[in-house]
Amino acid sequence: MTYKIKSENDRAERIAFRINEYHLLLAKIYEDSVDREFESVEKDCKTLIMELRFLIKSIKDDDL
């Protein structure tokens, strides 16, 4: 496997991992909202916002 293909595969794996983490966090936000665990919802929303801001910065720097 050439270096370029391996690096692209590694990049795709990092992106998939990050998106999966966002999905899990969103599912937790949903469940906690339904259960009225609002303190947890607020904390997780702030975490998600921070992560999404980091993603935006990573896109601008092409560092995914």
Secondary structure, 3 states (H helix, E strand, C coil): CCHHHHHHHHHHHHHHHHHHHHHHHHHHHHHHHHCCCHHHHHHHHHHHHHHHHHHHHHHHCCCC
